[in-house]
Amino acid sequence: MSTSTRALLALCLVAFATACAPRASEVAPEPVTTEPAPTGKYN
């Protein structure tokens, strides 16, 4: 096999493995702190 054929085959194998890998959950994490309650000081 030529070098370019091997490189293309390796690239296809990596792309296939990446596409078949399980995805991490895309849920947003809970906020660490809560927002302070408005006091009306700057209304």
mmCIF file of the N, C-alpha and C atoms, coordinates in Angstrom:
data_MODEL
# 
_entry.id   MODEL 
# 
loop_
_atom_site.group_PDB 
_atom_site.id 
_atom_site.type_symbol 
_atom_site.label_atom_id 
_atom_site.label_alt_id 
_atom_site.label_comp_id 
_atom_site.label_asym_id 
_atom_site.label_entity_id 
_atom_site.label_seq_id 
_atom_site.pdbx_PDB_ins_code 
_atom_site.Cartn_x 
_atom_site.Cartn_y 
_atom_site.Cartn_z 
_atom_site.occupancy 
_atom_site.B_iso_or_equiv 
_atom_site.pdbx_formal_charge 
_atom_site.auth_seq_id 
_atom_site.auth_comp_id 
_atom_site.auth_asym_id 
_atom_site.auth_atom_id 
_atom_site.pdbx_PDB_model_num 
ATOM 1   N N  . MET A 1 1  ? 0.839   -1.184 0.000  1.00 0.00 ? 1  MET A N  1 
ATOM 2   C CA . MET A 1 1  ? 0.000   0.000  0.000  1.00 0.00 ? 1  MET A CA 1 
ATOM 3   C C  . MET A 1 1  ? 0.878   1.238  0.000  1.00 0.00 ? 1  MET A C  1 
ATOM 4   N N  . SER A 1 2  ? 0.394   2.242  -0.693 1.00 0.00 ? 2  SER A N  1 
ATOM 5   C CA . SER A 1 2  ? 1.146   3.489  -0.705 1.00 0.00 ? 2  SER A CA 1 
ATOM 6   C C  . SER A 1 2  ? 0.908   4.259  0.599  1.00 0.00 ? 2  SER A C  1 
ATOM 7   N N  . THR A 1 3  ? 1.755   5.210  0.840  1.00 0.00 ? 3  THR A N  1 
ATOM 8   C CA . THR A 1 3  ? 1.678   5.990  2.069  1.00 0.00 ? 3  THR A CA 1 
ATOM 9   C C  . THR A 1 3  ? 0.382   6.789  2.136  1.00 0.00 ? 3  THR A C  1 
ATOM 10  N N  . SER A 1 4  ? -0.022  7.358  1.004  1.00 0.00 ? 4  SER A N  1 
ATOM 11  C CA . SER A 1 4  ? -1.245  8.157  1.011  1.00 0.00 ? 4  SER A CA 1 
ATOM 12  C C  . SER A 1 4  ? -2.472  7.283  1.252  1.00 0.00 ? 4  SER A C  1 
ATOM 13  N N  . THR A 1 5  ? -2.476  6.065  0.775  1.00 0.00 ? 5  THR A N  1 
ATOM 14  C CA . THR A 1 5  ? -3.596  5.152  1.004  1.00 0.00 ? 5  THR A CA 1 
ATOM 15  C C  . THR A 1 5  ? -3.671  4.776  2.475  1.00 0.00 ? 5  THR A C  1 
ATOM 16  N N  . ARG A 1 6  ? -2.526  4.517  3.087  1.00 0.00 ? 6  ARG A N  1 
ATOM 17  C CA . ARG A 1 6  ? -2.495  4.187  4.516  1.00 0.00 ? 6  ARG A CA 1 
ATOM 18  C C  . ARG A 1 6  ? -2.971  5.376  5.357  1.00 0.00 ? 6  ARG A C  1 
ATOM 19  N N  . ALA A 1 7  ? -2.555  6.568  4.989  1.00 0.00 ? 7  ALA A N  1 
ATOM 20  C CA . ALA A 1 7  ? -2.958  7.763  5.730  1.00 0.00 ? 7  ALA A CA 1 
ATOM 21  C C  . ALA A 1 7  ? -4.464  7.982  5.619  1.00 0.00 ? 7  ALA A C  1 
ATOM 22  N N  . LEU A 1 8  ? -5.007  7.787  4.445  1.00 0.00 ? 8  LEU A N  1 
ATOM 23  C CA . LEU A 1 8  ? -6.446  7.949  4.250  1.00 0.00 ? 8  LEU A CA 1 
ATOM 24  C C  . LEU A 1 8  ? -7.221  6.892  5.025  1.00 0.00 ? 8  LEU A C  1 
ATOM 25  N N  . LEU A 1 9  ? -6.742  5.659  5.017  1.00 0.00 ? 9  LEU A N  1 
ATOM 26  C CA . LEU A 1 9  ? -7.391  4.582  5.757  1.00 0.00 ? 9  LEU A CA 1 
ATOM 27  C C  . LEU A 1 9  ? -7.346  4.863  7.260  1.00 0.00 ? 9  LEU A C  1 
ATOM 28  N N  . ALA A 1 10 ? -6.231  5.354  7.756  1.00 0.00 ? 10 ALA A N  1 
ATOM 29  C CA . ALA A 1 10 ? -6.112  5.688  9.173  1.00 0.00 ? 10 ALA A CA 1 
ATOM 30  C C  . ALA A 1 10 ? -7.058  6.825  9.543  1.00 0.00 ? 10 ALA A C  1 
ATOM 31  N N  . LEU A 1 11 ? -7.167  7.820  8.678  1.00 0.00 ? 11 LEU A N  1 
ATOM 32  C CA . LEU A 1 11 ? -8.073  8.936  8.931  1.00 0.00 ? 11 LEU A CA 1 
ATOM 33  C C  . LEU A 1 11 ? -9.528  8.470  8.970  1.00 0.00 ? 11 LEU A C  1 
ATOM 34  N N  . CYS A 1 12 ? -9.899  7.595  8.075  1.00 0.00 ? 12 CYS A N  1 
ATOM 35  C CA . CYS A 1 12 ? -11.261 7.052  8.060  1.00 0.00 ? 12 CYS A CA 1 
ATOM 36  C C  . CYS A 1 12 ? -11.536 6.233  9.312  1.00 0.00 ? 12 CYS A C  1 
ATOM 37  N N  . LEU A 1 13 ? -10.550 5.465  9.758  1.00 0.00 ? 13 LEU A N  1 
ATOM 38  C CA . LEU A 1 13 ? -10.719 4.662  10.966 1.00 0.00 ? 13 LEU A CA 1 
ATOM 39  C C  . LEU A 1 13 ? -10.908 5.548  12.192 1.00 0.00 ? 13 LEU A C  1 
ATOM 40  N N  . VAL A 1 14 ? -10.142 6.616  12.287 1.00 0.00 ? 14 VAL A N  1 
ATOM 41  C CA . VAL A 1 14 ? -10.279 7.542  13.417 1.00 0.00 ? 14 VAL A CA 1 
ATOM 42  C C  . VAL A 1 14 ? -11.638 8.235  13.375 1.00 0.00 ? 14 VAL A C  1 
ATOM 43  N N  . ALA A 1 15 ? -12.087 8.638  12.195 1.00 0.00 ? 15 ALA A N  1 
ATOM 44  C CA . ALA A 1 15 ? -13.388 9.297  12.069 1.00 0.00 ? 15 ALA A CA 1 
ATOM 45  C C  . ALA A 1 15 ? -14.521 8.335  12.445 1.00 0.00 ? 15 ALA A C  1 
ATOM 46  N N  . PHE A 1 16 ? -14.386 7.080  12.052 1.00 0.00 ? 16 PHE A N  1 
ATOM 47  C CA . PHE A 1 16 ? -15.409 6.088  12.387 1.00 0.00 ? 16 PHE A CA 1 
ATOM 48  C C  . PHE A 1 16 ? -15.450 5.844  13.890 1.00 0.00 ? 16 PHE A C  1 
ATOM 49  N N  . ALA A 1 17 ? -14.294 5.724  14.519 1.00 0.00 ? 17 ALA A N  1 
ATOM 50  C CA . ALA A 1 17 ? -14.243 5.492  15.960 1.00 0.00 ? 17 ALA A CA 1 
ATOM 51  C C  . ALA A 1 17 ? -14.803 6.688  16.727 1.00 0.00 ? 17 ALA A C  1 
ATOM 52  N N  . THR A 1 18 ? -14.530 7.887  16.241 1.00 0.00 ? 18 THR A N  1 
ATOM 53  C CA . THR A 1 18 ? -15.051 9.089  16.894 1.00 0.00 ? 18 THR A CA 1 
ATOM 54  C C  . THR A 1 18 ? -16.569 9.172  16.763 1.00 0.00 ? 18 THR A C  1 
ATOM 55  N N  . ALA A 1 19 ? -17.092 8.807  15.620 1.00 0.00 ? 19 ALA A N  1 
ATOM 56  C CA . ALA A 1 19 ? -18.535 8.871  15.397 1.00 0.00 ? 19 ALA A CA 1 
ATOM 57  C C  . ALA A 1 19 ? -19.278 7.836  16.232 1.00 0.00 ? 19 ALA A C  1 
ATOM 58  N N  . CYS A 1 20 ? -18.645 6.710  16.514 1.00 0.00 ? 20 CYS A N  1 
ATOM 59  C CA . CYS A 1 20 ? -19.309 5.644  17.266 1.00 0.00 ? 20 CYS A CA 1 
ATOM 60  C C  . CYS A 1 20 ? -19.116 5.770  18.771 1.00 0.00 ? 20 CYS A C  1 
ATOM 61  N N  . ALA A 1 21 ? -18.290 6.683  19.221 1.00 0.00 ? 21 ALA A N  1 
ATOM 62  C CA . ALA A 1 21 ? -18.034 6.836  20.650 1.00 0.00 ? 21 ALA A CA 1 
ATOM 63  C C  . ALA A 1 21 ? -19.279 7.385  21.345 1.00 0.00 ? 21 ALA A C  1 
ATOM 64  N N  . PRO A 1 22 ? -19.552 6.924  22.556 1.00 0.00 ? 22 PRO A N  1 
ATOM 65  C CA . PRO A 1 22 ? -20.711 7.454  23.285 1.00 0.00 ? 22 PRO A CA 1 
ATOM 66  C C  . PRO A 1 22 ? -20.495 8.914  23.651 1.00 0.00 ? 22 PRO A C  1 
ATOM 67  N N  . ARG A 1 23 ? -21.545 9.679  23.558 1.00 0.00 ? 23 ARG A N  1 
ATOM 68  C CA . ARG A 1 23 ? -21.449 11.105 23.858 1.00 0.00 ? 23 ARG A CA 1 
ATOM 69  C C  . ARG A 1 23 ? -21.680 11.352 25.335 1.00 0.00 ? 23 ARG A C  1 
ATOM 70  N N  . ALA A 1 24 ? -21.045 12.376 25.849 1.00 0.00 ? 24 ALA A N  1 
ATOM 71  C CA . ALA A 1 24 ? -21.259 12.789 27.233 1.00 0.00 ? 24 ALA A CA 1 
ATOM 72  C C  . ALA A 1 24 ? -22.604 13.508 27.308 1.00 0.00 ? 24 ALA A C  1 
ATOM 73  N N  . SER A 1 25 ? -23.219 13.463 28.458 1.00 0.00 ? 25 SER A N  1 
ATOM 74  C CA . SER A 1 25 ? -24.502 14.136 28.601 1.00 0.00 ? 25 SER A CA 1 
ATOM 75  C C  . SER A 1 25 ? -24.310 15.638 28.449 1.00 0.00 ? 25 SER A C  1 
ATOM 76  N N  . GLU A 1 26 ? -25.239 16.279 27.804 1.00 0.00 ? 26 GLU A N  1 
ATOM 77  C CA . GLU A 1 26 ? -25.129 17.702 27.515 1.00 0.00 ? 26 GLU A CA 1 
ATOM 78  C C  . GLU A 1 26 ? -26.054 18.520 28.414 1.00 0.00 ? 26 GLU A C  1 
ATOM 79  N N  . VAL A 1 27 ? -26.274 18.039 29.632 1.00 0.00 ? 27 VAL A N  1 
ATOM 80  C CA . VAL A 1 27 ? -27.131 18.738 30.577 1.00 0.00 ? 27 VAL A CA 1 
ATOM 81  C C  . VAL A 1 27 ? -26.304 19.798 31.277 1.00 0.00 ? 27 VAL A C  1 
ATOM 82  N N  . ALA A 1 28 ? -26.856 20.987 31.381 1.00 0.00 ? 28 ALA A N  1 
ATOM 83  C CA . ALA A 1 28 ? -26.142 22.080 32.040 1.00 0.00 ? 28 ALA A CA 1 
ATOM 84  C C  . ALA A 1 28 ? -26.050 21.797 33.537 1.00 0.00 ? 28 ALA A C  1 
ATOM 85  N N  . PRO A 1 29 ? -24.906 22.037 34.139 1.00 0.00 ? 29 PRO A N  1 
ATOM 86  C CA . PRO A 1 29 ? -24.775 21.793 35.582 1.00 0.00 ? 29 PRO A CA 1 
ATOM 87  C C  . PRO A 1 29 ? -25.586 22.804 36.386 1.00 0.00 ? 29 PRO A C  1 
ATOM 88  N N  . GLU A 1 30 ? -25.949 22.413 37.575 1.00 0.00 ? 30 GLU A N  1 
ATOM 89  C CA . GLU A 1 30 ? -26.691 23.307 38.460 1.00 0.00 ? 30 GLU A CA 1 
ATOM 90  C C  . GLU A 1 30 ? -25.794 24.469 38.873 1.00 0.00 ? 30 GLU A C  1 
ATOM 91  N N  . PRO A 1 31 ? -26.348 25.665 39.012 1.00 0.00 ? 31 PRO A N  1 
ATOM 92  C CA . PRO A 1 31 ? -25.518 26.790 39.451 1.00 0.00 ? 31 PRO A CA 1 
ATOM 93  C C  . PRO A 1 31 ? -25.021 26.568 40.881 1.00 0.00 ? 31 PRO A C  1 
ATOM 94  N N  . VAL A 1 32 ? -23.799 26.995 41.138 1.00 0.00 ? 32 VAL A N  1 
ATOM 95  C CA . VAL A 1 32 ? -23.208 26.788 42.454 1.00 0.00 ? 32 VAL A CA 1 
ATOM 96  C C  . VAL A 1 32 ? -23.822 27.742 43.463 1.00 0.00 ? 32 VAL A C  1 
ATOM 97  N N  . THR A 1 33 ? -24.072 28.980 43.055 1.00 0.00 ? 33 THR A N  1 
ATOM 98  C CA . THR A 1 33 ? -24.660 29.959 43.964 1.00 0.00 ? 33 THR A CA 1 
ATOM 99  C C  . THR A 1 33 ? -25.991 30.433 43.389 1.00 0.00 ? 33 THR A C  1 
ATOM 100 N N  . THR A 1 34 ? -26.818 30.949 44.246 1.00 0.00 ? 34 THR A N  1 
ATOM 101 C CA . THR A 1 34 ? -28.090 31.519 43.793 1.00 0.00 ? 34 THR A CA 1 
ATOM 102 C C  . THR A 1 34 ? -27.931 33.027 43.684 1.00 0.00 ? 34 THR A C  1 
ATOM 103 N N  . GLU A 1 35 ? -28.779 33.639 42.903 1.00 0.00 ? 35 GLU A N  1 
ATOM 104 C CA . GLU A 1 35 ? -28.709 35.090 42.755 1.00 0.00 ? 35 GLU A CA 1 
ATOM 105 C C  . GLU A 1 35 ? -29.300 35.757 43.998 1.00 0.00 ? 35 GLU A C  1 
ATOM 106 N N  . PRO A 1 36 ? -28.711 36.886 44.401 1.00 0.00 ? 36 PRO A N  1 
ATOM 107 C CA . PRO A 1 36 ? -29.239 37.565 45.595 1.00 0.00 ? 36 PRO A CA 1 
ATOM 108 C C  . PRO A 1 36 ? -30.624 38.152 45.319 1.00 0.00 ? 36 PRO A C  1 
ATOM 109 N N  . ALA A 1 37 ? -31.404 38.211 46.350 1.00 0.00 ? 37 ALA A N  1 
ATOM 110 C CA . ALA A 1 37 ? -32.747 38.768 46.230 1.00 0.00 ? 37 ALA A CA 1 
ATOM 111 C C  . ALA A 1 37 ? -32.649 40.271 46.030 1.00 0.00 ? 37 ALA A C  1 
ATOM 112 N N  . PRO A 1 38 ? -33.472 40.828 45.137 1.00 0.00 ? 38 PRO A N  1 
ATOM 113 C CA . PRO A 1 38 ? -33.423 42.288 44.929 1.00 0.00 ? 38 PRO A CA 1 
ATOM 114 C C  . PRO A 1 38 ? -33.915 43.029 46.167 1.00 0.00 ? 38 PRO A C  1 
ATOM 115 N N  . THR A 1 39 ? -33.208 44.091 46.545 1.00 0.00 ? 39 THR A N  1 
ATOM 116 C CA . THR A 1 39 ? -33.568 44.850 47.742 1.00 0.00 ? 39 THR A CA 1 
ATOM 117 C C  . THR A 1 39 ? -34.266 46.155 47.388 1.00 0.00 ? 39 THR A C  1 
ATOM 118 N N  . GLY A 1 40 ? -34.246 46.541 46.113 1.00 0.00 ? 40 GLY A N  1 
ATOM 119 C CA . GLY A 1 40 ? -34.884 47.777 45.722 1.00 0.00 ? 40 GLY A CA 1 
ATOM 120 C C  . GLY A 1 40 ? -34.009 48.991 45.955 1.00 0.00 ? 40 GLY A C  1 
ATOM 121 N N  . LYS A 1 41 ? -32.743 48.801 46.280 1.00 0.00 ? 41 LYS A N  1 
ATOM 122 C CA . LYS A 1 41 ? -31.867 49.913 46.590 1.00 0.00 ? 41 LYS A CA 1 
ATOM 123 C C  . LYS A 1 41 ? -31.600 50.795 45.378 1.00 0.00 ? 41 LYS A C  1 
ATOM 124 N N  . TYR A 1 42 ? -31.519 50.207 44.177 1.00 0.00 ? 42 TYR A N  1 
ATOM 125 C CA . TYR A 1 42 ? -31.150 50.982 42.992 1.00 0.00 ? 42 TYR A CA 1 
ATOM 126 C C  . TYR A 1 42 ? -32.307 51.139 42.017 1.00 0.00 ? 42 TYR A C  1 
ATOM 127 N N  . ASN A 1 43 ? -33.508 51.130 42.479 1.00 0.00 ? 43 ASN A N  1 
ATOM 128 C CA . ASN A 1 43 ? -34.670 51.297 41.580 1.00 0.00 ? 43 ASN A CA 1 
ATOM 129 C C  . ASN A 1 43 ? -34.870 52.704 41.202 1.00 0.00 ? 43 ASN A C  1 
# 
